[in-house]
Amino acid sequence: MERIADWPEEAKEELMQSIADIEAKHLGLYRLSDEERAGVLKGLEQADRGEFVADEVMRDYFNKYRA
């Protein structure tokens, strides 16, 4: 752990992301990034306005990407 202080900033950030991923995997916690949070809020606002994708579009999407 003492060596981490000498790591480049990019490596420290990567370590922190790895720690967050491990925590989420084992503890069931997931913290949204600011970008993810904005996307969720945008989707909720669209739903509140009744803006949904047509059923046919979603069916075609799932059929296209279904394994």
Secondary structure, 3 states (H helix, E strand, C coil): CHHHHHCCHHHHHHHHHHHHHHHHHHHCCCCCCHHHHHHHHHHHHHHHCCCCCCHHHHHHHHHHHCC
